[in-house]
Amino acid sequence: MGNADDIMAEQDNKRSAAYKIALKACVLKPCKYHEDEVIVNEDKEIVEAYKLGNARFDKDSLGEVFDDRRDMTDYIKEVVEDAPTDCWICDKMRSDD
């Protein structure tokens, strides 16, 4: 069972690193009104996060987090595609009006 836990922890670590890259590249951004909610920044292309990740791969020890650059871009793609395009709190407030 420990092996499954290790795999899950490794995947969580990769998702977290990819999430931080996407935020730093402004591909993901906090909601204008609810800073704890992160949404897709439709003004930025995902390629910006790929570029940032690749530029930082060797410098910031991302090579220790991800198996290779492709693994990193796959995780970046996953976290961006999983992020909402609209803040759920804002949506709820609009629908309650």
C-alpha positions as CSV (number, residue, x, y, z in Angstrom):
1,M,0.0,0.0,0.0
2,G,2.9,2.3,0.6
3,N,3.8,2.3,-3.1
4,A,0.4,3.6,-4.0
5,D,0.7,6.4,-1.5
6,D,4.1,7.3,-2.8
7,I,2.7,7.4,-6.4
8,M,-0.1,9.6,-5.3
9,A,2.2,11.9,-3.4
10,E,4.5,12.2,-6.4
11,Q,1.5,13.1,-8.7
12,D,0.3,15.7,-6.2
13,N,3.8,17.2,-6.1
14,K,3.8,17.4,-9.9
15,R,0.4,18.9,-10.0
16,S,1.4,21.5,-7.4
17,A,4.5,22.5,-9.3
18,A,2.6,22.7,-12.6
19,Y,-0.1,24.8,-11.0
20,K,2.6,27.2,-9.7
21,I,4.1,27.5,-13.1
22,A,0.7,28.2,-14.7
23,L,0.1,30.9,-12.1
24,K,3.5,32.5,-12.5
25,A,3.0,32.5,-16.3
26,C,-0.4,34.2,-15.7
27,V,-2.2,31.4,-17.6
28,L,-4.1,30.9,-14.4
29,K,-5.1,33.9,-12.3
30,P,-7.0,34.7,-9.1
31,C,-10.6,35.9,-9.5
32,K,-10.7,39.7,-9.4
33,Y,-13.2,39.6,-6.5
34,H,-12.3,36.3,-4.8
35,E,-8.5,36.0,-4.5
36,D,-8.7,32.4,-3.2
37,E,-10.5,31.2,-6.4
38,V,-8.2,30.6,-9.4
39,I,-9.6,30.7,-13.0
40,V,-8.2,30.4,-16.5
41,N,-6.8,33.7,-17.8
42,E,-8.3,33.7,-21.3
43,D,-6.0,36.5,-22.4
44,K,-3.0,34.1,-22.1
45,E,-2.1,31.0,-24.1
46,I,-1.0,27.8,-22.3
47,V,2.2,28.0,-24.4
48,E,3.3,30.8,-22.0
49,A,3.3,28.3,-19.1
50,Y,5.2,25.7,-21.2
51,K,7.9,28.3,-22.1
52,L,8.3,29.4,-18.5
53,G,8.5,25.8,-17.3
54,N,11.0,24.9,-19.9
55,A,13.1,28.0,-19.1
56,R,13.1,27.1,-15.4
57,F,13.4,23.3,-15.8
58,D,17.2,23.1,-15.1
59,K,17.5,26.3,-13.1
60,D,14.8,25.6,-10.5
61,S,15.3,21.9,-10.0
62,L,12.0,21.1,-11.9
63,G,14.0,18.2,-13.3
64,E,13.8,16.7,-9.8
65,V,10.0,17.0,-9.7
66,F,9.1,15.9,-13.2
67,D,10.5,12.9,-15.1
68,D,11.3,15.0,-18.2
69,R,10.0,18.2,-19.9
70,R,7.2,16.3,-21.6
71,D,6.0,15.1,-18.2
72,M,6.0,18.7,-17.0
73,T,4.0,20.0,-20.0
74,D,1.5,17.2,-19.6
75,Y,0.9,18.2,-16.0
76,I,0.7,21.9,-16.9
77,K,-1.9,21.0,-19.5
78,E,-3.9,19.0,-17.0
79,V,-4.0,21.7,-14.3
80,V,-5.0,24.4,-16.8
81,E,-7.7,22.2,-18.4
82,D,-9.1,21.3,-15.0
83,A,-9.3,25.0,-13.9
84,P,-12.6,26.7,-14.3
85,T,-13.1,29.6,-16.7
86,D,-15.3,31.5,-14.3
87,C,-15.3,31.9,-10.5
88,W,-18.0,29.7,-9.0
89,I,-18.7,32.3,-6.3
90,C,-19.3,35.0,-8.9
91,D,-21.5,32.7,-10.9
92,K,-23.5,31.9,-7.8
93,M,-24.0,35.5,-6.9
94,R,-25.1,36.4,-10.5
95,S,-27.6,33.5,-10.5
96,D,-29.0,34.5,-7.1
97,D,-29.9,38.0,-8.4
